[in-house]
């Protein structure tokens, strides 16, 4: 949208492009929340006969899109805007601060108000437009899922409207309200000056590790990674998932709730950190694994972890020995999410074989095959055959 079209300010003058009243000069009085423009006629056009359009003092209301289609700024009509148009009627030009709020239906700014934003109101505001960053539908989906889960909170973050009543910050939140179809209470700031938007959103948003650190947790990067793996495993049966669904499942709110509900994840962080120094794999993978093993059998999980770390008492055919030899030799690397899931699958297979007392001679017996003719479902550490 051109800048001249974007700045429909109270007091600005526009000219009717065409029609029997073409040339009519109007003066903008304001805009409504629904996106309509209010104006008064200050100079008649070609047709000087009587018309309701020309009634002195009458305030007309028209949709913004229709207004922009029918009118153009007065200065554009007059070239450089240095030669004022002849006025048939001399209507005093009101100052912006003299216009009544109930007449404009737009709060004078800058000012803030807590509001309940309904999906209908959110859509109306979005339809009015405004200069915003490119919309990210994935971000909208994550926010909408949070609203549906009841994770929306009053944080002090605001939805901001500029001096023309257009959305300039908060389009993703508004789109998420529409998508979720649920009313949301939030803080709205009206009448933010144009130059204020040049310095907004220049800071780095808080990450999940940042939030965990503020709550006093340790190993925050590994803790965030381990919790993500656990949430996805419980929800999807897979260890590492990178899809739209995973982004909706793993948020700062869901991670924080999970960590608070499962203190054993934090307790396992030092052990996971020790394991990743001995064998391949990140702390997030190993903490998630030993947490899952401990939920099945805490004593055997402790024994499995101890032998994996130290290699003590491991004889030929022990699945822990096969797993350890492969990972300690660094022949298996975890360079991406797929590699990490392969490692997790092999570790779970080794755990299940260890619990069953089975002998394993070769690494191939532990490998999880995700594709091909021998593709397998991702293993679980609580295999029904163990019960």
N, C-alpha and C positions, 0 to 999 in steps of 0.2 A: 504494500500500500504506500502511495506517495506521501511525503511528509506533509504537503498541503492538505491532503485528505485526512490525515491523521489528527491535525490540530484544529478540530472544530471547537474553538474556545468561545465562552460567553463574550459577546461584544464583537466577534469577528463578523465581517460582512461578506455575503455571497450573492451571486447573480443567477437568476433563472436562465438556463441555457436556451430553451425553445418553448414552443406552444404559443397560445394567444396572448399570454402574459409574459413572453420572453423579455428579458431585460429588467425584470423586477428585481430590486435590490432588497435583500432581507438581512436582518441582524439576528445572530444566534443568541438565545437567552440561556440555553443550557441543554443538558441531556438527562434522560431518565435512566433508572437502573435497567429497564428493559431494552435500552439501546436506541430509543427514539430521540430525535432532535427537536427542540422547541425553538421557535423563532417568531419575530414580528416583521411585517413589511415596513420598510422605510422609504421606498421610492417605487412608484408604479412603473409598469413596463409599457409595451407598445399599445396595449389596449387600455385606454384611460377611462372606459366606462365603469359603471358601478360593478363591484364584485365583492363577494364575501371575503376573498383573498386580500382585498385592500382595506378591510375595516381597520380604522386606526385603533391601535392599542390591543388588537386581538392577538392572542398567542396561539400559533398553529403547532401541531405535533405531527411528525412524519417519521417513518422508520429510517434509520441511518443509511441503509443501502439505497433506498429510494431517494433520500436527500442528496447523496453523492452522485447519483445518476442524473438528477435534474439540475444540480447547481454546480457552480465553480466559484473559487474565491474572487472577490471583487478586484483585487490587484491584478489577477491574471486577465480579467476582462478588460481592464484599463491599461494594459501594457505593463509599465513598471510601477503603477500604483501612485504616481505623483499627481495626476489630475483627478480630483474628486468628481464624482458623478453629480449631476444636477438633482436637487432634492425637491420633489413636489410637496412633500410633507416633512417638516422638520420635527422628527421625533427625538426627544432627549435621549442620549445614550447612557443607559444605567451603568454604574460601576459594578464590578463583579461582587464586591462585598455588600452591595445594596440589594442584590437579588435575594428574594426570600427562599429559604431552603425548601419549604413545602411546594413552592412553584417550580423549582428546578428538579426536585426529587433526587438531588445529589448532595451528600454532606459536604460542607466546606472543609478543606484540609489545610495542612495535614492533621488528621485526627484518626483515632483508632476505636474499634468497637468489637466486643465479642459477639459473634453472630452464629446462628444455626443455619448452615448452608444446605439447602435441599438440593436434590439432583436437578430439579427444574431450574432453580436459581443459578446453580453452577453452569448449566447449559446455556442459559441466557447470557451470563457474563462471558462465557467462551465465544458465543456467537458474535459478541460485540467486537472481538478482535483485540489487537494490541501488539506492540513489538515484544516478542519473546524469542527465546532460543528455540531451535528445532525440537519439535515434540518427539519424545522417546517413548514409544508404545510399551516397551519392556518395563520402563520405570513406572508407567501408569498401571500396568498389570500388577507389579509388586505392591504398590500403594493400595490398589483396590482390594487385593487379597488381604492386606493388613486391616483394612476397614471391615471386611466381612468377618475376619477372625475376632474383631473387637480390640485390635492392638492400637487403634488410633488414640493418641493422647494429646492433651493441650500442653504443648511444649514451649509456647511463646513465639514459635515461628509464625510468620504472618503471610497473608495473601495481600498483595499490594496493588492498588489502583492509582493511576496517574491523575493529573489534574483534569483530564477529560473523562474520567470514569472508566478508563480502559484497563484491562488486566495486564500488568507488567511483570508480576512475579507470583507464581502459584498455579500456572496452567496445568501442571501435572497433577497437583492435588485436586483441582476442580474436575479434571477429566476422570480421576479415580473415583470421585464422589458420584459422578454420572454413571460410570461403569459398575460400581458396587450397588447403586440404587438405594443408598442409605444416607440419611441426614447426618451431618457432621458439624460439631461446634468447633469454631476456630477464631483466631484473631484476624481482623481485617483492618488494614490501614488505607485510608482514603486521601486523595489529594497530594500524593508524593510528587515533589518537584522533578522535572525532567533530568536535571543534572545529578540528582541523587542516584539514578540508576547506573551511572558510569562507575560507581565504586562499590556496587553490590556484588555478592557472590564471588569475591576475589580470594576468599579464604578456602582452606582445604576442609571438606566435610569430615565429620568424625567417622572413623571406621569401627567395625565390630571390636577389634583389639583395643582401640582407644576407649570404647565404652566399658569393656571389661577391666581395663586398667584403672579407670575412674572409680570402679566399684571395689578396687583393692585386690583383684586377682593377680596371680603371677603367671609367668610363661604365656602371656596373653596371645601372642601369635599362634603358638602351638595349641593353646586351649581353644581358640576360635576355629582352627582347622580340625581338631579332633571332634569338637562338638558338631561342626558341619557334617563330618563323615557319619557320625552317629545318627543325627537327625535324618539324613538321606537314607541310611541303611534301614532304619526303622520304618520309614515311609514308603520306600521304593523297592527294598530288597537288594539294592545295589550300593556299592561303597562310595563311588565318586560319580556324581551325575552333574552335567553342565547343560541344563535346559532351562526353558522358561519356568517349568514347574519347580525346579530346584531353587531358582531365585525367589519364588514366592514362598517356599518352605523355609529358607534360611535367611532370616532378617535379624537385625540387632535385638528385636524384642523376643523372637523365638529362641535365639541363642542364649540370651540372658536368662530366660525362664528355664531352659534346659539345664544350664549350669547350676542354677539355684536349686533345682529339683534333684540333681544327680551330683552330689559333692564328690563322689568317687572319681569323677573325671578330673577334677582339680588335684585330687590326692594322687592320681596316677601320673601326673606330669613329670616328677623327678625320675621315675622309673622309665618312662618313655624317652626322656632326654638321655638317659644312660644307654638305652638300647640303640638309639640312632647313632651313638658314637662308636658302637662296635660293629653293627651291620648296616647294610643299605636300608634306606627308608627314612622318611621324615618323622618328626616327633608327633605330628597330627595323626599319621597312619598308625603308628605303634600304640599311642595312647588309646585310640579308638578300639584297636584290636584287644589289648589286654583288659580294657573295660568290658568288652563283650565276653571275653573268656571268663572273667571274674563273676559275671552274672550267671554263668552256667555252673561253675564249680570254683570257688575262690581258692581252695587249697591246691587243686591241680593247676590253676592259673598261676599261682605263685611259683610252683615247681617248674612249670613250663618256662616262665620268665627267667628264673634263676639259671636254669640249664642253658637257655639261649644266650644269656649274657656270659656265662663262665665256661660252658662246655663240659662241666663236670659230670661223670657217670654216664656219658653217652657212648653206647656201643654201636657197632655196625648194625644197620637195620632200624635204628631209632629215627623216627621222622623228624625229631628236633635236630638231630645231627645233620641230616640231609639238608634241611632248611638253613641251618647255621653255616655249613660249609659253602653253600652256594652264595649266601648273602655276605659272608665275611670276606670272600675272595674278591668281592666287588665285580664279579662277572655279570651281575644283574644290576642295572642302574634304573633309577626312577627319575626320568627327565620330564615326564608329563603326567597328566591325570590318568591316562590309560596304563602307564607303567605302574603307578601307585596302586591301581585297582588289581593289576596282575599280581603284585606282591601280596596284597591283602588276601586275594583268593588262595594263593599258595600257602600263606600262613594259616588260614582257616582250615585248609585241607590237612596241614601238618598237625594242627590242634586236634581235629577230629580223629585222625589216625592215632595220635598219642593217647587220647582218651579211650579209644577202643582197644589199645594194646596191639595194633597192627604193625608189621614190619614194612619199612619202605626202603628200597635200595637205591632208587634213582630219583633225580629231580623231576623228571617227566611225570612221575607218579603224583606229584604235588601240583603240577601246572593246571591252572584253570583255563579252559579253552572257551573263548567267547564267541568264536566264529568257526565256520567250516562244517564239514560233515560230522565232526565229533564235538560240536558245540555243546556246552553244558550250562545249566542255570548257575547263577552265582551261589557259591556255597554259604551255608549258615553254620555258626558255631554251636547251635542247639539242634543239630540234626535229629530228626525223629527216631532214627535208628539207635540213638543213645538212651532213649527213654524206656 
